Amino acid sequence: MPAPTPQAISVSDLNRQARQLLERGFGDCWVEGEISGLARPASGHIYFSLKDAKAQLKCAFFRNRAGLSRTPLKDGDRIRVRGKVSIFEPRGDYQLIVEAVQPSGEGELMAAYERLKQTLQAEGAFANARPLPYPPQHLALITSPTGAAICDVLAVLRARWPMVRVSVFPVPVQGREAPPALIRALALVNRQARRDASENDAQRPNGTPFDAILVTRGGGSLEDLWAFNDEHLARAIFRSALPVMAAIGHEVDHTLAEFAADVRAPTPSAAAERLVPDRRDLTASLEQARARLVRAWQGRANAESQRLDHLRARLRHPGERLAQQRQHLTTLEQRLNSAMQRRLGDERQHLSAVAQRFTRHDPARTLARTRAQVADLQTRLETAQRRQLQQARQRLEAGARELNAVSPLAVLGRGYAILQDDDGQVIRAASQTQPGQTLTARLGDGRLKLEVKRRLKR
């Protein structure tokens, strides 16, 4: 006899079950490797492979997640990705669905960043929120003298508000020497501000004291910006007597120095725009205000001229005005009489309606109607009570008949008896008795006292 053919499943069922098994078994995981075969189709998704010396893994970075990533991707880069292991069912391809991307080595930096951020936040080092003067008279600019940030800031300040005085404090903005240099520059600015505040205007070397500080640098990688995550620098910014604005990197970058500052700007140019107004806007606003003022005065003059003409036209002989008032009084008297007649008619109609409603709601008629309803309800109640009493009586008689049919007393009436010992226990077998024992026999009518002579065998 041939062996039965084993049942087969479809390819799609197998791929679906394999995908579900992989997704349940792995969950989220981090994978590190080198990018290979990077592709960016028009759909906005990113496809690539992660490889090492022995293997490679296909990866899919879908558009909704890829748009949030700030890590540039290119072939040959070594990265760390977080994602879910899955299978693309139509082709059976084993792949990693990417959720986030980090440059290799950035994970440790970010972990240290988060720990230090929590420590400083617990200390209250991120509690500054002092308003900056708008616009500042004398701005202390702490940044690199050769970077793009200083050019952007000075260009924006000159274009928008050239009246602001800017003193540049050159410092390195990356590397190990950057945090100490930034801290020394902050201390120097605050010392000069305190010294200037204690001197007369004529004795101040810069004419006006510092009233705001801008700490800034251009964009870069996480490692490039790491100097601004120094805890001593964050505390120095927090303790600054002058309000501090920080603009480090691009909008997506967030450093501890920015959290400790009073105000954060997304870029150096945006910081300059926030610090000062645009003189062109102010000029345009002043011109608009001047034009509005001229139009307002012209409008006021025209209005007063028209008012004068109107008053002149209204100036008439007193007799003419008295005749007008007399005519107006006659008109008012006629309107008053008409209103009184209408009101009197309305009141009569209202009184008639009230009388009709009173007649419809006469208490005697209502009482008679209520008595008839009560009598009808009483009759219906008595009928219902008699019917329910008869039904209950019938149910009681039927129950009594059923109870009597199964009553032990009915059995006794047919000639049977129930034997009980002195304790009231029912005797069901001869083995429960002893010769000489006294028993009670319950009959259908009465009881008998019996004495056991002997037990007989069947």
C-alpha positions in Angstrom: 0.0 0.0 0.0 1.6 3.3 -1.0 2.4 5.9 1.7 0.0 8.8 2.0 1.1 12.0 0.3 2.1 14.6 3.0 0.1 17.8 3.0 1.9 20.8 1.5 1.6 24.5 2.3 1.9 27.4 -0.2 5.0 29.5 -0.6 3.2 32.6 0.7 2.0 30.7 3.8 5.6 29.5 4.5 7.0 33.1 4.0 4.3 34.6 6.2 4.9 32.1 9.0 8.7 32.6 8.8 8.2 36.4 9.0 6.0 36.1 12.0 8.4 33.7 13.7 11.4 36.1 13.1 9.5 39.2 14.2 8.3 37.5 17.4 11.7 35.9 18.2 14.0 38.9 17.7 12.1 42.2 18.3 14.2 45.3 18.2 18.0 44.8 17.9 21.1 46.9 17.1 23.4 45.8 14.2 26.8 47.3 13.3 28.4 47.1 9.9 29.6 48.8 6.7 27.1 50.2 4.1 27.2 48.6 0.7 25.0 49.0 -2.3 23.2 52.1 -1.1 20.1 52.9 -3.3 17.7 55.9 -3.1 14.7 55.3 -5.4 12.2 58.0 -6.2 9.8 56.6 -3.5 12.0 58.2 -0.8 12.9 54.8 0.8 16.5 53.9 1.3 17.8 50.4 0.6 21.3 49.1 1.4 23.2 46.2 2.8 25.2 46.0 6.1 28.3 43.8 5.8 31.3 42.7 7.7 34.2 40.3 6.8 32.0 37.2 6.8 28.4 38.1 5.9 25.9 40.8 4.8 22.4 41.8 5.7 19.8 43.6 3.5 18.3 46.7 5.1 15.2 48.7 4.3 15.0 52.3 5.7 11.5 53.5 4.8 10.7 57.1 4.0 8.8 58.0 7.2 11.8 57.0 9.3 14.6 58.1 6.9 13.2 61.6 6.8 13.8 61.9 10.6 17.5 60.8 10.5 20.3 63.3 10.5 23.0 60.8 9.9 24.3 61.0 6.3 24.6 57.6 4.5 27.0 56.6 1.8 28.8 53.4 0.7 31.7 52.5 2.9 30.4 54.2 6.0 30.4 52.2 9.2 27.1 52.7 11.1 25.0 51.2 13.8 21.3 50.6 13.0 18.3 49.7 15.2 15.5 47.7 13.6 13.4 44.6 13.4 14.3 41.4 11.6 11.7 40.4 9.0 11.1 38.8 5.7 9.8 40.5 2.5 7.1 37.9 1.7 6.7 38.4 -2.1 10.4 37.6 -2.7 11.2 35.7 0.4 14.1 38.1 1.2 15.4 38.1 4.7 16.0 41.8 5.8 16.2 44.3 8.6 13.5 47.0 8.8 15.6 50.0 10.0 14.1 52.4 12.6 17.2 54.6 13.5 20.8 55.1 12.4 23.9 56.2 14.3 27.5 56.6 13.1 29.6 53.8 14.6 30.8 54.9 18.0 28.1 57.6 18.5 26.1 55.3 20.8 28.6 55.6 23.6 28.8 59.4 23.2 25.0 59.7 23.3 24.8 57.5 26.4 27.3 59.7 28.2 25.4 62.8 26.9 22.1 61.5 28.4 23.7 60.7 31.8 25.3 64.1 32.1 22.1 65.8 30.9 20.1 64.1 33.6 22.7 65.1 36.3 22.7 68.7 35.3 18.9 68.9 35.0 18.6 67.4 38.5 21.0 70.2 39.7 18.8 72.9 38.2 21.5 73.9 35.7 18.8 74.2 32.9 16.5 76.5 34.8 17.7 79.8 33.3 15.1 81.7 31.3 16.1 85.4 31.6 15.0 87.7 28.8 17.8 89.2 26.7 17.7 93.0 26.1 16.2 93.9 22.7 18.2 95.1 21.1 21.4 94.8 23.1 23.7 97.8 23.2 26.9 95.9 23.6 27.1 92.2 22.7 29.9 89.9 23.7 30.4 87.3 20.9 32.3 84.2 22.0 33.2 82.0 19.0 36.0 81.0 16.7 37.6 83.9 14.8 38.0 81.8 11.6 34.7 79.9 11.4 31.7 80.6 9.3 29.6 81.4 12.4 31.3 84.7 13.1 30.9 85.8 9.5 27.2 84.9 9.5 26.5 86.7 12.8 28.4 89.9 11.9 26.8 90.0 8.5 23.3 89.7 9.8 24.0 92.2 12.6 25.4 94.8 10.2 22.5 94.4 7.8 19.8 94.5 10.4 21.1 96.7 13.2 24.5 98.3 12.7 24.1 100.4 15.9 24.8 97.4 18.1 28.4 97.2 19.5 30.0 93.8 19.2 33.1 92.6 21.0 34.5 89.3 19.8 36.2 86.9 22.2 38.0 84.4 20.0 38.1 80.8 21.3 38.6 77.3 19.8 35.2 75.7 19.4 36.2 72.0 19.1 38.7 69.7 20.7 40.0 69.3 24.3 41.2 72.9 24.6 37.7 74.4 23.6 35.8 74.0 27.0 38.5 75.7 29.2 38.8 78.5 26.6 35.1 79.0 26.5 34.8 79.0 30.3 37.7 81.6 30.5 36.0 83.8 28.0 32.7 83.7 29.9 34.5 84.6 33.1 36.3 87.5 31.4 33.1 89.0 29.9 31.3 88.8 33.3 34.3 90.4 35.1 34.4 93.3 32.6 30.6 93.7 32.9 30.9 94.0 36.7 33.8 96.5 36.4 32.0 98.6 33.9 28.9 98.7 36.1 30.9 100.1 38.9 32.4 102.9 36.8 31.0 106.1 35.3 30.0 106.2 31.6 33.0 108.4 30.8 35.5 105.9 32.5 34.2 102.9 30.6 36.7 101.8 28.0 34.0 100.6 25.5 31.5 103.4 26.2 28.7 101.0 27.2 28.8 97.8 29.3 28.1 94.4 28.1 24.4 93.5 28.4 24.3 90.1 26.6 26.5 87.2 25.5 26.2 85.1 22.4 28.0 81.7 22.4 28.0 80.2 18.9 29.6 77.9 16.3 28.6 76.3 13.0 27.4 72.8 12.3 29.4 69.6 12.5 29.3 66.0 13.6 28.5 64.9 17.2 32.2 64.6 17.9 32.8 68.2 16.5 30.2 69.6 18.8 31.2 67.6 21.9 33.1 70.4 23.5 29.7 72.1 24.1 28.5 69.1 26.1 31.2 69.7 28.8 29.6 69.8 32.2 31.9 72.6 33.5 31.0 74.8 30.5 27.3 74.2 31.1 27.6 75.2 34.8 29.6 78.3 33.8 26.9 79.4 31.4 24.2 78.7 34.1 26.2 80.9 36.6 26.8 83.8 34.2 25.6 87.1 35.5 24.8 88.3 32.0 22.0 86.6 30.0 23.4 84.1 27.5 22.1 83.0 24.1 23.6 79.8 22.6 23.4 78.8 18.9 25.4 75.6 18.4 25.4 73.7 15.1 22.1 73.2 13.2 18.5 73.1 14.3 18.6 69.3 15.0 21.7 69.6 17.3 21.0 70.0 21.0 24.0 70.5 23.3 24.2 70.9 27.1 25.5 74.4 26.6 22.2 75.4 24.9 20.1 73.8 27.6 22.0 75.8 30.2 21.7 79.1 28.3 18.8 81.5 28.8 17.8 81.4 25.1 18.6 78.9 22.4 18.7 79.7 18.6 18.8 77.0 15.9 21.7 78.5 13.9 24.2 81.4 14.3 22.3 83.5 11.7 19.0 82.8 13.5 20.6 84.0 16.8 21.6 87.3 15.2 18.1 87.8 13.8 16.6 87.2 17.2 19.0 89.5 19.0 18.3 92.7 17.0 15.4 94.1 15.0 15.7 94.7 11.2 16.3 98.5 10.7 14.6 98.1 7.2 11.5 96.9 8.9 11.7 99.7 11.5 12.2 102.2 8.7 9.2 100.8 6.8 7.2 100.8 10.0 8.1 104.5 10.7 7.2 105.4 7.1 3.9 103.6 7.4 3.3 105.4 10.8 4.1 108.8 9.2 1.7 108.1 6.3 -1.0 107.0 8.8 -0.5 110.1 10.9 -0.8 112.3 7.8 -3.9 110.5 6.7 -5.3 110.8 10.2 -4.7 114.6 10.3 -6.2 115.1 6.9 -9.2 112.9 7.8 -9.6 114.9 11.1 -9.5 118.2 9.2 -12.0 117.1 6.6 -14.3 115.8 9.3 -14.1 119.0 11.3 -14.8 121.0 8.1 -17.9 118.9 7.4 -19.0 119.3 11.0 -18.7 123.0 10.7 -20.7 123.1 7.5 -23.4 120.9 9.1 -23.7 123.1 12.2 -23.9 126.2 9.9 -26.7 124.5 8.0 -28.6 123.6 11.2 -28.5 127.2 12.5 -32.1 128.4 11.8 -34.7 130.9 13.2 -36.1 129.8 16.7 -39.7 130.0 15.5 -39.0 127.5 12.7 -37.4 125.1 15.2 -40.4 125.6 17.6 -42.8 124.7 14.8 -40.8 121.6 14.1 -40.9 120.6 17.8 -44.6 121.2 18.0 -45.2 119.0 14.9 -42.9 116.3 16.4 -44.9 116.5 19.7 -48.2 116.0 17.8 -46.7 113.0 16.0 -45.6 111.5 19.4 -49.1 112.0 20.9 -50.7 110.2 18.0 -48.2 107.3 18.3 -48.9 107.2 22.0 -52.7 106.9 21.5 -52.3 104.2 18.9 -50.0 102.3 21.2 -52.4 102.6 24.1 -55.3 101.3 21.9 -53.2 98.3 20.7 -52.1 97.6 24.3 -55.7 97.7 25.5 -56.8 95.3 22.7 -54.0 92.9 23.5 -54.9 92.9 27.2 -58.6 92.2 26.4 -57.6 89.2 24.2 -55.3 88.0 26.9 -58.0 88.2 29.5 -60.4 86.3 27.3 -57.9 83.6 26.8 -57.3 83.3 30.5 -61.0 83.0 31.2 -61.3 80.2 28.6 -58.4 78.4 30.1 -59.9 78.8 33.6 -63.2 77.4 32.3 -61.4 74.4 30.8 -59.6 73.8 34.1 -62.7 74.1 36.4 -61.9 72.2 39.7 -65.4 70.7 39.8 -65.1 69.2 36.4 -61.6 68.0 37.1 -62.8 66.4 40.5 -65.6 64.6 38.7 -63.3 63.2 36.0 -60.8 62.1 38.7 -63.6 60.3 40.7 -64.7 58.4 37.6 -61.1 57.4 36.9 -60.7 56.2 40.5 -63.9 54.2 40.4 -62.8 52.5 37.1 -59.4 51.7 38.6 -61.0 50.3 41.8 -63.3 48.0 39.7 -60.3 46.8 37.6 -58.3 46.3 40.8 -61.0 44.1 42.5 -61.4 42.1 39.3 -57.7 41.5 39.1 -57.5 40.5 42.8 -60.3 38.0 42.4 -58.7 36.5 39.3 -55.2 36.2 41.0 -56.8 34.7 44.2 -58.6 32.1 42.1 -55.4 31.2 40.2 -53.4 31.0 43.5 -56.1 28.7 45.0 -55.9 26.4 42.0 -52.1 26.2 42.1 -52.3 25.5 45.9 -54.8 22.6 45.3 -52.7 21.1 42.5 -49.6 21.4 44.7 -51.4 19.7 47.6 -52.4 16.8 45.4 -48.9 16.4 44.1 -47.5 16.5 47.6 -49.9 14.0 48.9 -49.1 11.6 46.1 -45.4 11.5 47.1 -46.0 11.8 50.9 -44.7 8.9 53.1 -48.1 9.0 55.0 -49.9 7.9 51.8 -47.6 4.8 51.7 -48.4 4.1 55.4 -52.1 4.2 54.6 -51.7 1.3 52.2 -50.6 -1.0 55.1 -46.9 -0.3 55.5 -45.1 0.8 58.7 -42.0 2.7 59.6 -39.8 1.3 62.4 -37.7 3.6 64.6 -35.5 3.0 67.6 -35.6 5.0 70.8 -33.3 7.6 69.2 -35.6 8.2 66.3 -33.4 6.4 63.8 -35.3 4.6 61.0 -34.7 0.8 61.0 -34.0 -0.4 57.4 -32.5 -3.8 58.1 -32.9 -6.6 60.8 -29.2 -6.3 61.5 -29.8 -2.9 63.0 -31.8 -4.5 66.0 -31.0 -6.7 69.0 -33.3 -9.1 70.8 -35.1 -7.3 73.6 -34.8 -3.9 71.9 -37.9 -1.7 72.0 -39.0 -0.2 68.7 -41.8 2.2 67.6 -43.9 1.3 64.6 -45.6 4.2 62.9 -48.7 3.1 61.0 -51.1 5.0 58.7 -53.2 5.7 61.8 -51.4 5.7 65.1 -48.2 4.1 66.6 -47.2 0.8 68.2 -44.5 -0.1 70.8 -42.8 -3.3 69.8 -40.2 -5.5 71.4 -37.8 -7.6 69.3 -37.9 -11.3 70.2 -35.4 -12.5 67.7 -34.1 -11.8 64.3 -35.2 -14.2 61.6 -33.3 -15.1 58.5 -34.9 -14.8 55.1 
